[in-house]
Amino acid sequence: MKAVQYRTVGSAPEVVEVPVPEPGPGQVLLKVTAAGLCHSDLAVMSWPQEQFPYPLPMTLGHEGVGTVAALGSGATGVTEGDEVAVYGPWGCGLCRACAEGRENSCPHAAGLGIMPPGLGSPGALAEYMVVDSPRHLVPLNGLDPAQAAPLTDAGLTPYHAIRASLPKLVPGSTAVVVGVGGLGHIAVQLLRALTPARVVALDVGKEKLELARAVGAHETLLSDGEAAARVRELTDGIGAEVVLDFVGAEATLAVAAASVAVAGDVTVVGIGGGTLPVGFGGGLPFDVSVCAPYWGSRRELIEVLELARHGLVSSHVETFSIEDAPRAYERLHAGEVGGRAVVLPQG
């Protein structure tokens, strides 16, 4: 079968031929129908040799949906032909967090060598993939695979982040979305679907701001040196109750810090390498909470897919064949993909 692999540190991903994997006991083999490309993949492929934590070669792709092709011995809960989405942040399955479906918070996964697909384990950028347990599969129930694949991360991660701030997103509040790419354009939709807050979108690209407006942003602003002042103007000097930074660079975090209101939330989702000083007198308003979320729970993925079925959230996607996946990564790196790049491995 064809697979897109990162084979050598510092090299570009390659399309290669590898054997079709066989599911072991309790595992599930999926025929992959769609796989999303993420800036996280680019970040991983930028790490130097001494920092690289995963075995190579590695099949990429941590956003995947597919059709159940075969079951390993003892696997139950799904049947051949079921269309499913893959829940990515795999945990041990036994601890308190996993019992609650919060496998993204599993404290044992790393120590046990359990790694997400595409981020240590073979991922979804292939014609077939093995999922370690049926519990990591969520029924699509009629959703289009190309639309559903990005929701497993680009939908789940902002949903998880927004849910944590819902008590502050009351009528009259303001939420700022910094970066309206693959995750940010879905975050705008989630804010509109889940809250009465005014949504202000920031980006350096005019096309992405147009996308933000099209999917529901009330206000769109260029993310420049004047952005924070404009947010303050829109909020009568108070600032935004919630700022979601989907870039995470030094410049965008500075905007977030200057835009947030007293007792507001700054949520750093992007992995742009920036840091935000936190502490008394550190430059943030009093009582501001700062967090860096990681994916979301299994329950939250179920909820995101349900929102999609009701037409409340959708992915703006550009599709590619598996042979074109390396070019898609190049375009993603160049900022030429609006929304999410999705590979269709079956043609």
C-alpha positions as CSV (number, residue, x, y, z in Angstrom):
1,M,0.0,0.0,0.0
2,K,1.0,3.7,-0.3
3,A,1.9,5.6,2.8
4,V,3.3,9.1,3.4
5,Q,6.3,8.8,5.7
6,Y,8.8,11.0,7.4
7,R,11.9,8.8,7.0
8,T,15.0,10.9,7.9
9,V,15.3,13.9,10.2
10,G,15.5,17.0,8.1
11,S,14.2,15.5,4.9
12,A,10.8,16.0,3.2
13,P,8.0,13.5,3.6
14,E,7.9,10.8,1.0
15,V,5.2,8.6,-0.6
16,V,6.4,5.0,-0.3
17,E,5.2,1.4,-0.7
18,V,4.8,-0.6,2.6
19,P,3.0,-3.8,3.5
20,V,-0.7,-3.6,4.5
21,P,-0.6,-3.9,8.3
22,E,-2.4,-6.7,10.1
23,P,-4.5,-6.0,13.2
24,G,-3.3,-7.7,16.4
25,P,-5.4,-8.9,19.3
26,G,-8.0,-6.3,20.2
27,Q,-7.0,-4.0,17.3
28,V,-8.9,-2.7,14.2
29,L,-7.7,-2.3,10.6
30,L,-9.1,0.7,8.9
31,K,-9.3,1.4,5.2
32,V,-8.5,5.1,5.4
33,T,-10.9,7.4,3.4
34,A,-9.5,10.8,4.5
35,A,-6.6,12.2,6.5
36,G,-6.0,15.8,7.5
37,L,-2.6,17.6,7.4
38,C,-1.7,19.7,10.4
39,H,0.9,22.4,11.2
40,S,1.9,20.0,14.1
41,D,3.3,17.7,11.4
42,L,5.4,20.5,10.1
43,A,6.6,21.3,13.6
44,V,7.6,17.7,14.2
45,M,9.5,17.6,10.9
46,S,11.4,20.7,11.9
47,W,12.8,19.2,15.1
48,P,16.6,18.5,15.1
49,Q,18.0,15.0,15.5
50,E,18.9,15.5,19.2
51,Q,15.3,16.5,20.1
52,F,13.4,14.0,17.8
53,P,11.4,11.6,20.1
54,Y,9.8,9.2,17.6
55,P,11.1,6.1,15.8
56,L,11.7,6.5,12.1
57,P,10.4,5.9,9.4
58,M,7.0,7.2,10.7
59,T,3.8,7.2,8.7
60,L,2.3,10.7,9.2
61,G,-1.3,11.8,9.8
62,H,-3.0,12.2,13.2
63,E,-6.4,13.2,11.7
64,G,-8.1,10.1,10.2
65,V,-11.4,8.6,9.2
66,G,-12.0,5.3,7.5
67,T,-14.0,2.1,7.0
68,V,-13.4,-0.9,9.3
69,A,-11.7,-3.5,7.1
70,A,-10.8,-6.2,9.6
71,L,-10.8,-7.0,13.3
72,G,-8.1,-8.5,15.3
73,S,-9.0,-11.4,17.6
74,G,-11.1,-10.2,20.6
75,A,-11.9,-6.8,19.1
76,T,-15.6,-6.0,19.6
77,G,-17.9,-3.0,19.3
78,V,-17.4,-2.3,15.6
79,T,-18.1,-4.4,12.5
80,E,-16.5,-4.6,9.1
81,G,-17.9,-1.8,6.9
82,D,-18.5,0.7,9.7
83,E,-17.5,4.3,8.9
84,V,-15.6,5.7,11.8
85,A,-13.4,8.6,12.9
86,V,-10.2,8.0,14.9
87,Y,-9.7,9.5,18.3
88,G,-6.0,10.4,18.4
89,P,-4.7,11.0,21.9
90,W,-4.5,7.3,23.0
91,G,-4.1,6.6,26.7
92,C,-3.6,3.5,28.9
93,G,-7.3,2.9,29.1
94,L,-7.1,2.0,32.8
95,C,-6.5,5.2,34.8
96,R,-9.0,7.6,36.1
97,A,-8.5,10.1,33.3
98,C,-9.0,7.3,30.7
99,A,-12.1,5.9,32.5
100,E,-13.6,9.4,32.1
101,G,-12.7,9.5,28.4
102,R,-10.0,12.1,29.0
103,E,-7.2,10.0,27.4
104,N,-5.6,13.3,26.3
105,S,-4.8,13.7,30.0
106,C,-3.6,10.1,30.6
107,P,-0.5,10.4,32.9
108,H,0.8,7.0,32.0
109,A,0.8,7.0,28.1
110,A,4.3,8.3,27.6
111,G,5.8,6.0,30.2
112,L,4.2,3.0,28.6
113,G,5.3,4.0,25.1
114,I,1.8,4.7,23.9
115,M,1.9,7.3,21.2
116,P,-0.8,8.9,18.9
117,P,-1.2,7.8,15.3
118,G,1.1,10.0,13.1
119,L,2.9,11.2,16.2
120,G,4.9,8.1,17.1
121,S,2.6,5.4,15.9
122,P,1.8,4.7,12.3
123,G,-0.7,7.3,11.2
124,A,-3.6,7.9,8.8
125,L,-1.7,9.1,5.7
126,A,-1.8,5.7,4.2
127,E,-4.3,3.4,2.5
128,Y,-4.7,1.4,5.6
129,M,-3.9,2.0,9.3
130,V,-4.2,0.0,12.5
131,V,-6.1,1.5,15.5
132,D,-5.1,0.0,18.8
133,S,-8.6,-0.3,20.3
134,P,-12.2,0.0,19.2
135,R,-12.7,2.5,22.0
136,H,-10.7,5.0,19.9
137,L,-13.3,4.9,17.1
138,V,-16.3,7.1,16.8
139,P,-19.1,6.4,14.3
140,L,-19.4,8.9,11.4
141,N,-23.1,8.4,11.1
142,G,-23.3,9.9,7.6
143,L,-20.7,12.6,7.8
144,D,-18.5,13.1,4.7
145,P,-15.1,11.7,5.4
146,A,-13.2,14.7,4.0
147,Q,-15.2,17.0,6.2
148,A,-15.0,14.8,9.3
149,A,-11.2,14.1,9.3
150,P,-10.1,17.6,10.4
151,L,-12.7,17.6,13.1
152,T,-10.7,14.9,15.0
153,D,-8.1,17.5,15.8
154,A,-8.8,20.8,14.2
155,G,-12.3,20.6,15.6
156,L,-11.7,18.7,18.8
157,T,-8.8,20.9,20.1
158,P,-10.6,24.2,19.8
159,Y,-13.8,22.7,21.2
160,H,-11.9,21.4,24.2
161,A,-10.4,24.9,24.7
162,I,-13.6,26.8,24.3
163,R,-15.6,24.5,26.6
164,A,-13.2,25.4,29.4
165,S,-14.0,29.1,29.0
166,L,-17.7,28.8,28.5
167,P,-18.6,30.4,32.0
168,K,-16.8,33.6,30.8
169,L,-18.4,33.7,27.3
170,V,-21.7,35.3,28.5
171,P,-23.9,37.9,26.6
172,G,-21.8,41.0,26.1
173,S,-18.5,39.2,26.2
174,T,-15.8,39.1,23.5
175,A,-13.7,36.2,22.3
176,V,-10.7,36.8,20.1
177,V,-9.4,34.1,17.7
178,V,-5.8,34.7,16.7
179,G,-5.0,32.8,13.5
180,V,-7.8,31.7,11.3
181,G,-6.2,28.6,9.7
182,G,-7.2,25.0,10.0
183,L,-8.1,25.2,13.7
184,G,-9.0,28.9,13.9
185,H,-11.7,28.9,11.3
186,I,-13.4,26.0,13.1
187,A,-13.0,27.8,16.4
188,V,-15.0,30.8,15.0
189,Q,-17.8,28.5,14.2
190,L,-17.7,26.8,17.6
191,L,-17.9,30.1,19.4
192,R,-20.9,31.1,17.3
193,A,-22.6,27.8,17.9
194,L,-21.9,27.5,21.6
195,T,-21.9,31.1,23.0
196,P,-23.5,34.5,22.6
197,A,-20.1,36.2,22.6
198,R,-18.9,38.7,20.0
199,V,-16.2,36.9,17.9
200,V,-13.2,38.9,16.7
201,A,-10.8,37.2,14.3
202,L,-7.2,38.2,13.8
203,D,-4.8,37.1,11.1
204,V,-2.0,38.5,8.9
205,G,-3.7,37.2,5.7
206,K,-6.6,39.0,4.1
207,E,-7.9,35.8,2.5
208,K,-8.0,34.1,5.9
209,L,-9.9,37.1,7.4
210,E,-12.4,36.8,4.6
211,L,-12.8,33.1,5.5
212,A,-13.3,34.1,9.2
213,R,-16.0,36.6,8.2
214,A,-17.7,33.9,6.0
215,V,-17.9,31.4,8.8
216,G,-19.3,33.8,11.3
217,A,-16.8,36.2,12.8
218,H,-18.4,39.5,13.9
219,E,-15.2,41.5,13.4
220,T,-12.0,40.8,11.5
221,L,-8.7,42.6,12.2
222,L,-5.2,42.4,10.8
223,S,-2.9,40.8,13.4
224,D,-0.3,43.6,13.6
225,G,1.1,46.0,16.1
226,E,-2.2,47.8,16.3
227,A,-4.4,44.8,16.8
228,A,-4.6,44.8,20.6
229,A,-5.5,48.5,20.6
230,R,-8.3,47.8,18.2
231,V,-9.6,45.0,20.4
232,R,-9.5,47.5,23.3
233,E,-11.5,50.0,21.3
234,L,-14.1,47.4,20.3
235,T,-14.5,46.5,24.0
236,D,-14.6,50.1,25.4
237,G,-11.1,49.6,26.9
238,I,-12.0,46.4,28.8
239,G,-10.4,43.8,26.6
240,A,-11.6,40.4,25.6
241,E,-12.8,37.9,28.2
242,V,-11.2,35.0,26.2
243,V,-8.3,35.1,23.7
244,L,-7.5,31.9,21.8
245,D,-4.1,31.9,20.1
246,F,-3.9,29.3,17.3
247,V,-0.4,30.5,16.3
248,G,1.5,30.6,19.5
249,A,4.4,32.7,18.3
250,E,6.0,35.5,20.3
251,A,4.2,38.2,18.3
252,T,0.8,36.7,18.6
253,L,1.2,36.0,22.3
254,A,2.1,39.6,22.9
255,V,-1.1,40.5,21.1
256,A,-3.0,38.1,23.3
257,A,-1.5,39.5,26.5
258,A,-2.4,43.0,25.5
259,S,-5.9,42.1,24.4
260,V,-7.2,40.1,27.4
261,A,-9.4,41.6,30.0
262,V,-8.9,41.4,33.8
263,A,-9.9,37.9,35.0
264,G,-9.9,36.7,31.4
265,D,-8.5,33.6,29.8
266,V,-5.6,33.3,27.4
267,T,-5.5,29.9,25.7
268,V,-2.4,29.0,23.8
269,V,-3.3,26.3,21.2
270,G,-0.7,27.1,18.5
271,I,2.8,25.6,18.7
272,G,4.7,28.6,17.2
273,G,7.4,28.4,19.8
274,G,6.5,31.6,21.7
275,T,6.3,31.9,25.5
276,L,4.1,34.1,27.7
277,P,5.5,35.3,31.1
278,V,3.1,34.5,33.9
279,G,3.4,35.9,37.4
280,F,2.7,38.9,39.5
281,G,3.8,42.0,37.6
282,G,4.5,39.9,34.5
283,G,2.5,42.1,32.1
284,L,-0.8,40.3,32.2
285,P,-3.9,41.9,33.8
286,F,-4.8,40.6,37.3
287,D,-6.5,37.2,37.6
288,V,-5.9,36.2,34.0
289,S,-5.7,32.4,33.5
290,V,-3.3,31.0,30.9
291,C,-3.4,27.4,29.6
292,A,-2.1,25.3,26.8
293,P,-4.6,22.6,26.0
294,Y,-3.9,19.2,24.4
295,W,-6.5,17.7,22.0
296,G,-9.7,16.8,23.9
297,S,-11.7,13.9,25.4
298,R,-13.5,11.1,23.6
299,R,-16.8,12.5,24.7
300,E,-15.8,15.9,23.2
301,L,-15.1,14.3,19.9
302,I,-18.5,12.7,19.9
303,E,-20.0,16.1,20.6
304,V,-18.0,17.9,17.8
305,L,-19.2,15.3,15.3
306,E,-22.8,15.8,16.5
307,L,-22.4,19.6,15.9
308,A,-21.2,18.8,12.4
309,R,-24.2,16.6,11.7
310,H,-26.5,19.5,12.7
311,G,-24.7,21.8,10.3
312,L,-23.3,24.0,13.1
313,V,-19.7,23.5,12.2
314,S,-17.9,22.4,9.0
315,S,-14.3,22.2,7.7
316,H,-13.2,24.4,4.8
317,V,-11.0,21.8,3.1
318,E,-8.8,21.4,0.0
319,T,-8.4,17.8,-1.0
320,F,-5.3,16.1,-2.4
321,S,-4.4,12.6,-3.6
322,I,-1.9,10.6,-1.5
323,E,0.7,11.1,-4.2
324,D,0.3,14.8,-3.8
325,A,0.7,14.8,0.0
326,P,4.3,16.1,-0.1
327,R,3.2,19.0,-2.2
328,A,0.3,19.7,0.1
329,Y,2.7,19.9,3.0
330,E,4.8,22.4,1.0
331,R,1.7,24.5,0.4
332,L,0.7,24.3,4.0
333,H,4.2,25.5,5.1
334,A,3.9,28.4,2.7
335,G,0.5,29.4,4.1
336,E,-1.2,28.7,0.8
337,V,-3.9,26.4,2.2
338,G,-7.1,28.0,3.3
339,G,-8.7,26.0,6.1
340,R,-7.5,22.4,6.2
341,A,-5.6,20.2,3.7
342,V,-7.1,16.7,3.4
343,V,-5.6,13.7,1.7
344,L,-8.0,11.1,0.2
345,P,-5.8,7.9,0.1
346,Q,-8.3,5.9,-1.9
347,G,-8.2,8.2,-4.9
